[in-house]
């Protein structure tokens, strides 16, 4: 299946694409399905059950709030937070949903939203079941959804087979489903990876739509960095984690004005940009999945680093960066996973670092072979990374991991460009290794907060 740059980079809200954006989207889809039910006027009550990682870390990730917002008709990309809070308050008081095309539906936002800590559903560790009942408490509709990372949601009833090459050829000009095929097509066509990706996008969109769409993605990313650099306070959730980006920003600007910068200060700026994004994400702010919310800081940080710190940078090439990054993200999602609940943090920050490394290598003048090498280096050195958020919150260690992921991405791009593109481990093999590592990883270490740092806390 062809994944658009606008599938990989989706505008939404924090703190999690799989645990916040996914459940909100699933709830809206359930309402759409409910409106097509012949017996829809007989529906009187709804219930939602969350399983697996959604149950274990759902409260910390805001999954319950996201489901309520979805049932109230909200979408992640257009959420009006003030209006949403008012609607949530009304729902808490009245315990009824008023939905266009349906009768008033009873829904207790606490009792009818069940966190099931038993075995996960068979399709994915982020599973949800939505149920609709009549007056006699008979089930009129049951739908099962899986939030598979990056805000992507699939219905268990829908077929979801891997695409065939024939299917791909119908949808895009350059149907690469592997890095090897991507490099072969680049060599045969003489095109850069970003240009092949652009031509694929232009099969369904005009050139202006692609250009304006990628520009808007960067606009949202950049605004998120700026908010994170300016907003002080304590992050929500109970860990009492202070926002550090504003203080660090002031320190570094002072050092800059006094010309007291250390040789590694550029790395500090890179780390700071990522921290700013992920503190915004942890606070439930507006972010872009890149490819997930938990890894949302890496790509924006590297782009800002490119624009403000790299010699010869050209802001007009940000679209090329995003298209190249999306090509790599699509390969990883297609052949492995970008879900922390499925593959651990190697699937989130590791994928983001590979995407960012590829994008930076592209805009710095790297060849397709060097771009592929940069992505492989970045991903390889995240293999085995667990997803172990303390208290189920996307704060510790998630915020700092984005900063270090951005640093690794820049280093990987630099190393790749000092070679000639030839290297021992192909990106395809590294992606396969990431998938196999995720499959072998204990469930305790895959976004359940049952192992790792999540259970090794300092004594109070």
C-alpha positions as CSV (number, residue, x, y, z in Angstrom):
1,X,0.0,0.0,0.0
2,X,1.4,3.4,-1.0
3,X,1.8,5.6,2.0
4,X,1.6,9.3,1.3
5,X,3.8,11.9,2.9
6,X,0.5,13.2,4.4
7,X,-0.1,9.7,5.9
8,X,3.3,9.6,7.6
9,X,3.1,13.2,8.8
10,X,-0.4,13.8,10.3
11,X,-1.3,16.9,12.2
12,X,-2.9,16.1,15.6
13,X,-2.6,16.4,19.3
14,X,-0.4,14.9,22.0
15,X,0.6,13.0,23.9
16,X,0.4,9.8,21.7
17,X,-0.5,9.1,18.1
18,X,-1.4,5.4,18.9
19,X,-3.0,6.0,22.2
20,X,-4.6,9.5,21.7
21,X,-5.1,10.2,18.0
22,X,-5.9,6.5,17.2
23,X,-8.7,6.0,19.7
24,X,-10.2,9.4,18.8
25,X,-10.3,8.4,15.1
26,X,-11.6,4.9,15.9
27,X,-14.5,6.4,18.0
28,X,-15.5,8.7,15.1
29,X,-15.4,5.7,12.7
30,X,-17.7,3.8,15.0
31,X,-20.2,6.6,14.9
32,X,-20.1,6.6,11.1
33,X,-20.7,2.9,11.1
34,X,-23.5,3.3,13.6
35,X,-25.3,5.8,11.4
36,X,-25.5,3.1,8.6
37,X,-27.1,0.5,11.0
38,X,-30.6,-0.3,9.9
39,X,-31.7,-0.5,13.6
40,X,-29.8,2.7,14.5
41,X,-32.9,4.3,16.0
42,X,-33.1,1.4,18.5
43,X,-29.6,2.1,19.9
44,X,-29.7,3.4,23.5
45,X,-26.3,2.9,25.1
46,X,-22.6,2.6,24.1
47,X,-19.6,1.0,25.7
48,X,-15.9,1.0,24.8
49,X,-13.3,-1.5,26.0
50,X,-9.6,-0.9,25.7
51,X,-7.1,-3.8,25.7
52,X,-3.3,-4.5,25.8
53,X,-1.1,-1.4,25.8
54,X,-4.2,0.9,25.5
55,X,-5.4,-0.5,28.9
56,X,-2.0,-0.5,30.7
57,X,-0.9,3.0,29.6
58,X,-4.1,4.4,28.3
59,X,-4.8,6.7,31.3
60,X,-1.3,8.2,31.2
61,X,-1.6,8.7,27.4
62,X,-5.1,10.2,27.6
63,X,-6.8,7.3,25.7
64,X,-10.0,7.6,27.7
65,X,-10.2,11.3,27.0
66,X,-9.5,10.7,23.3
67,X,-12.3,8.1,23.1
68,X,-14.8,10.6,24.7
69,X,-13.7,13.3,22.3
70,X,-14.1,11.0,19.3
71,X,-17.6,10.1,20.4
72,X,-18.3,13.8,20.7
73,X,-17.4,14.2,17.1
74,X,-13.9,15.7,17.3
75,X,-10.9,15.0,15.0
76,X,-7.3,15.2,16.0
77,X,-6.3,17.6,13.2
78,X,-9.0,20.2,13.9
79,X,-9.5,19.9,17.7
80,X,-10.7,23.1,19.4
81,X,-9.4,22.6,22.9
82,X,-11.6,25.1,24.7
83,X,-14.8,23.9,23.1
84,X,-13.7,20.3,23.6
85,X,-13.3,20.8,27.4
86,X,-16.7,22.3,27.7
87,X,-18.3,19.3,25.8
88,X,-16.3,16.9,28.0
89,X,-17.7,18.6,31.1
90,X,-21.2,18.4,29.8
91,X,-20.8,14.7,29.1
92,X,-19.4,14.0,32.6
93,X,-22.5,15.7,34.1
94,X,-25.2,14.4,31.8
95,X,-23.8,11.0,30.8
96,X,-25.5,11.3,27.4
97,X,-24.2,11.8,23.8
98,X,-26.2,13.8,21.3
99,X,-25.1,12.7,17.9
100,X,-26.4,13.8,14.5
101,X,-28.5,11.0,12.9
102,X,-28.8,9.0,16.1
103,X,-31.1,9.0,19.1
104,X,-29.7,10.3,22.5
105,X,-27.2,7.7,23.7
106,X,-26.4,6.8,27.3
107,X,-22.7,6.8,27.8
108,X,-21.1,7.1,31.3
109,X,-17.6,8.4,30.5
110,X,-16.2,6.4,33.5
111,X,-18.4,3.2,33.8
112,X,-18.8,2.7,30.1
113,X,-15.2,3.1,29.2
114,X,-13.5,-0.1,30.4
115,X,-9.8,-0.7,30.8
116,X,-9.4,-4.5,30.3
117,X,-6.1,-5.7,31.8
118,X,-6.5,-9.3,30.5
119,X,-4.9,-10.7,27.4
120,X,-4.6,-8.3,24.4
121,X,-6.8,-8.7,21.4
122,X,-5.2,-11.0,18.7
123,X,-4.6,-8.5,15.9
124,X,-2.4,-5.9,17.7
125,X,-1.5,-4.9,21.3
126,X,-3.5,-1.6,20.8
127,X,-7.0,-3.0,20.5
128,X,-10.4,-1.5,21.1
129,X,-14.0,-2.9,21.0
130,X,-16.9,-0.5,20.6
131,X,-20.4,-1.8,21.4
132,X,-23.9,-0.5,20.9
133,X,-26.9,-1.8,22.9
134,X,-30.7,-1.5,22.7
135,X,-33.2,-1.0,25.6
136,X,-33.1,-4.8,26.3
137,X,-29.3,-4.5,26.6
138,X,-28.9,-6.6,23.5
139,X,-25.8,-5.9,21.4
140,X,-26.8,-4.3,18.1
141,X,-23.3,-3.6,16.8
142,X,-19.8,-4.6,17.8
143,X,-16.7,-3.2,16.0
144,X,-13.1,-4.0,16.8
145,X,-10.3,-1.5,15.9
146,X,-6.6,-1.5,16.2
147,X,-4.4,1.6,16.6
148,X,-1.3,0.4,14.8
149,X,1.0,3.4,15.4
150,X,1.4,6.9,13.9
151,X,-2.4,7.6,14.1
152,X,-3.2,4.7,11.7
153,X,-6.4,2.8,12.6
154,X,-7.6,-0.4,11.0
155,X,-10.9,-2.2,11.5
156,X,-10.5,-5.9,12.4
157,X,-13.3,-6.8,9.9
158,X,-11.5,-5.2,7.0
159,X,-8.9,-7.1,4.9
160,X,-5.5,-5.7,5.5
161,X,-3.1,-7.8,3.3
162,X,0.3,-6.7,2.2
163,X,0.1,-4.9,-1.2
164,X,1.2,-6.6,-4.4
165,X,3.5,-5.0,-6.9
166,X,0.6,-4.9,-9.3
167,X,-1.5,-2.9,-6.7
168,X,1.4,-0.5,-6.2
169,X,1.8,0.1,-9.9
170,X,-1.8,1.3,-10.1
171,X,-1.2,3.9,-7.4
172,X,2.2,5.4,-8.0
173,X,4.9,6.0,-10.6
174,X,7.7,4.5,-8.6
175,X,6.3,1.5,-6.6
176,X,9.2,0.7,-4.3
177,X,8.3,-1.6,-1.4
178,X,11.9,-2.1,-0.3
179,X,15.0,0.0,-0.1
180,X,16.7,-2.2,-2.7
181,X,13.9,-1.5,-5.2
182,X,14.1,2.2,-4.3
183,X,17.8,2.4,-5.1
184,X,17.3,0.4,-8.3
185,X,14.6,2.8,-9.5
186,X,16.7,5.8,-8.5
187,X,19.6,4.5,-10.6
188,X,17.4,3.7,-13.6
189,X,15.6,7.0,-13.6
190,X,18.4,9.2,-12.5
191,X,16.1,10.8,-10.0
192,X,16.7,11.6,-6.3
193,X,14.6,9.8,-3.7
194,X,12.6,13.0,-3.0
195,X,11.8,13.4,-6.7
196,X,10.5,9.8,-7.0
197,X,8.4,10.3,-3.9
198,X,7.1,13.7,-5.3
199,X,6.0,12.0,-8.5
200,X,4.2,9.3,-6.6
201,X,2.4,12.0,-4.6
202,X,1.5,13.8,-7.9
203,X,-0.4,10.7,-9.0
204,X,-3.3,11.8,-6.7
205,X,-2.4,15.5,-6.0
206,X,-1.4,18.5,-8.1
207,X,2.2,19.8,-7.7
208,X,0.9,22.9,-5.9
209,X,-1.1,20.7,-3.4
210,X,2.1,18.7,-2.7
211,X,4.2,21.8,-2.3
212,X,1.7,23.6,-0.2
213,X,0.9,20.5,1.9
214,X,4.5,19.9,2.8
215,X,5.0,23.6,3.6
216,X,2.0,23.4,6.0
217,X,3.4,20.4,7.7
218,X,6.7,22.3,8.4
219,X,4.7,25.3,9.5
220,X,3.0,23.3,12.2
221,X,6.2,21.6,13.2
222,X,8.1,24.9,13.4
223,X,5.3,26.5,15.4
224,X,5.4,23.6,17.8
225,X,9.1,24.1,18.4
226,X,8.5,27.8,19.1
227,X,5.7,27.2,21.6
228,X,7.9,24.6,23.3
229,X,10.8,27.1,23.6
230,X,8.5,29.8,25.1
231,X,6.1,27.8,27.4
232,X,7.2,27.3,31.0
233,X,5.6,25.2,33.7
234,X,5.0,21.7,34.9
235,X,3.9,18.9,32.6
236,X,0.5,17.3,33.5
237,X,0.1,13.8,34.7
238,X,1.5,13.7,38.3
239,X,5.3,13.2,37.8
240,X,5.8,16.9,38.3
241,X,8.3,17.1,35.4
242,X,9.3,20.7,34.7
243,X,9.5,22.0,31.2
244,X,13.2,22.5,30.6
245,X,13.3,23.8,27.0
246,X,12.5,27.5,27.9
247,X,15.3,27.7,30.5
248,X,17.8,26.0,28.3
249,X,16.8,28.3,25.4
250,X,17.5,31.4,27.5
251,X,20.9,30.0,28.6
252,X,22.0,29.2,25.1
253,X,20.9,32.6,23.7
254,X,22.9,34.3,26.5
255,X,26.0,32.3,25.6
256,X,25.5,33.1,22.0
257,X,25.4,36.9,22.6
258,X,28.5,36.7,24.7
259,X,30.3,34.5,22.1
260,X,30.9,31.8,24.8
261,X,29.7,28.9,22.7
262,X,31.4,25.5,23.1
263,X,32.2,23.5,20.0
264,X,29.4,21.1,20.8
265,X,26.8,23.9,21.1
266,X,25.2,23.1,17.8
267,X,24.4,19.7,19.2
268,X,22.8,21.4,22.2
269,X,20.6,23.4,19.9
270,X,19.6,20.2,18.0
271,X,18.7,18.5,21.3
272,X,16.8,21.6,22.5
273,X,14.6,21.7,19.4
274,X,13.5,18.1,19.9
275,X,12.9,18.7,23.6
276,X,10.7,21.7,22.9
277,X,8.5,19.6,20.6
278,X,8.2,16.7,23.0
279,X,7.4,18.8,26.0
280,X,4.6,20.3,23.9
281,X,3.5,16.8,23.0
282,X,3.5,15.7,26.6
283,X,1.3,18.6,27.4
284,X,-1.3,17.6,24.8
285,X,-0.3,20.3,22.4
286,X,-0.6,20.4,18.6
287,X,2.1,18.3,16.9
288,X,2.8,16.3,13.8
289,X,3.3,12.6,13.8
290,X,6.8,12.0,12.6
291,X,6.1,9.1,12.3
292,X,4.5,9.0,15.8
293,X,3.7,11.5,18.5
294,X,6.2,9.8,20.9
295,X,8.9,10.4,18.3
296,X,7.5,13.7,17.0
297,X,10.6,15.8,18.0
298,X,13.3,14.2,15.9
299,X,12.4,15.3,12.3
300,X,11.4,18.9,13.2
301,X,14.6,19.3,15.3
302,X,16.8,18.1,12.4
303,X,15.0,20.4,9.9
304,X,15.4,23.4,12.2
305,X,19.0,22.5,12.7
306,X,19.5,22.3,8.9
307,X,17.9,25.7,8.3
308,X,19.6,27.6,11.1
309,X,23.0,25.8,11.5
310,X,24.0,24.1,8.3
311,X,26.2,25.9,5.7
312,X,24.4,26.5,2.5
313,X,20.9,25.5,3.8
314,X,18.0,26.4,1.7
315,X,14.5,26.6,3.3
316,X,13.0,25.8,-0.2
317,X,14.3,22.3,0.2
318,X,12.3,21.5,3.3
319,X,9.7,19.8,1.1
320,X,12.5,17.5,-0.3
321,X,13.5,16.7,3.3
322,X,10.0,15.7,4.2
323,X,9.4,13.7,1.1
324,X,12.6,11.7,1.5
325,X,11.9,11.1,5.2
326,X,8.4,9.9,4.3
327,X,9.8,7.5,1.8
328,X,12.0,5.9,4.5
329,X,9.1,6.0,7.1
330,X,6.9,4.2,4.6
331,X,9.4,1.4,4.0
332,X,9.8,0.9,7.8
333,X,6.0,0.8,8.4
334,X,5.4,-1.4,5.4
335,X,8.1,-3.9,6.3
336,X,8.2,-3.7,10.2
337,X,6.4,-1.3,12.5
338,X,6.4,2.2,13.8
339,X,4.4,1.3,16.9
340,X,6.0,1.4,20.3
341,X,3.4,-1.1,21.6
342,X,4.4,-3.6,18.8
343,X,8.2,-3.0,18.3
344,X,9.3,-0.9,21.3
345,X,10.9,2.5,21.0
346,X,13.2,1.3,18.2
347,X,10.0,1.4,16.1
348,X,9.3,5.0,17.1
349,X,12.5,7.0,17.8
350,X,14.5,4.6,15.8
351,X,12.3,5.1,12.7
352,X,12.2,8.8,13.3
353,X,16.0,9.0,13.4
354,X,16.3,7.0,10.2
355,X,13.8,9.3,8.5
356,X,15.5,12.4,9.7
357,X,19.0,11.1,8.7
358,X,17.8,10.4,5.2
359,X,16.1,13.8,4.9
360,X,19.2,15.7,6.0
361,X,21.5,13.7,3.8
362,X,19.2,14.5,0.8
363,X,19.1,18.2,1.3
364,X,22.9,18.3,2.0
365,X,23.5,16.9,-1.4
366,X,23.7,13.1,-0.7
367,X,23.3,10.5,-3.4
368,X,20.4,8.0,-3.1
369,X,22.9,5.4,-1.9
370,X,24.2,7.8,0.8
371,X,20.6,8.6,1.8
372,X,19.8,4.9,2.2
373,X,23.1,4.4,4.2
374,X,22.2,7.3,6.5
375,X,18.9,5.8,7.3
376,X,20.4,2.4,8.0
377,X,23.1,3.9,10.3
378,X,20.5,5.8,12.3
379,X,18.1,2.8,12.6
380,X,20.8,0.3,13.4
381,X,21.9,2.2,16.4
382,X,18.5,2.2,17.9
383,X,17.9,-1.5,17.7
384,X,16.7,-3.1,20.9
385,X,15.4,0.2,22.4
386,X,12.5,-0.5,24.7
387,X,9.3,1.5,25.2
388,X,9.0,1.9,29.0
389,X,7.2,5.2,29.7
390,X,7.2,6.0,33.5
391,X,3.5,6.1,34.7
392,X,2.4,5.6,31.2
393,X,3.2,9.2,30.4
394,X,5.1,10.3,27.3
395,X,7.6,12.2,29.4
396,X,10.3,10.0,31.0
397,X,12.4,8.9,29.1
398,X,10.5,9.9,25.9
399,X,11.4,13.6,25.8
400,X,15.2,13.0,26.2
401,X,15.1,10.1,23.8
402,X,13.9,12.4,21.0
403,X,16.8,14.7,21.6
404,X,19.4,11.9,21.4
405,X,17.5,10.5,18.4
406,X,18.0,13.8,16.6
407,X,21.7,13.8,17.5
408,X,22.1,10.3,16.1
409,X,20.3,11.3,12.9
410,X,22.6,14.2,12.2
411,X,25.7,12.0,13.0
412,X,24.4,9.2,10.7
413,X,23.9,11.6,7.8
414,X,27.3,13.1,8.2
415,X,29.0,9.7,8.4
416,X,27.1,8.5,5.3
417,X,28.2,11.5,3.3
418,X,31.8,10.9,4.1
419,X,31.5,7.6,2.3
420,X,30.4,6.7,-1.2
421,X,27.1,5.0,-0.3
422,X,28.6,1.5,-0.1
423,X,28.2,-0.3,3.2
424,X,27.9,-3.7,4.8
425,X,24.4,-3.8,6.2
426,X,21.6,-2.8,3.8
427,X,18.6,-0.8,5.1
428,X,16.2,-3.6,4.3
429,X,18.1,-6.1,6.5
430,X,18.3,-3.6,9.3
431,X,14.5,-3.1,9.1
432,X,14.0,-6.9,9.2
433,X,16.3,-7.0,12.2
434,X,14.1,-4.3,13.9
435,X,11.0,-6.3,13.2
436,X,12.5,-9.5,14.5
437,X,13.8,-7.8,17.6
438,X,10.4,-6.3,18.3
439,X,8.8,-9.7,18.0
440,X,11.3,-11.2,20.5
441,X,11.0,-8.3,22.9
442,X,9.1,-8.9,26.2
443,X,5.6,-7.4,26.3
444,X,6.7,-5.7,29.5
445,X,9.1,-3.6,27.5
446,X,6.6,-2.6,24.7
447,X,4.6,0.4,26.0
448,X,2.9,-1.3,28.9
449,X,4.9,0.4,31.7
450,X,5.4,-3.0,33.3
451,X,9.2,-3.1,32.9
452,X,12.4,-1.2,32.3
453,X,12.6,2.4,33.6
454,X,8.9,2.4,34.3
455,X,9.4,0.1,37.3
456,X,12.8,1.3,38.4
457,X,12.0,4.6,40.0
458,X,13.8,6.6,42.6
459,X,12.5,6.2,46.1
460,X,10.6,9.2,47.3
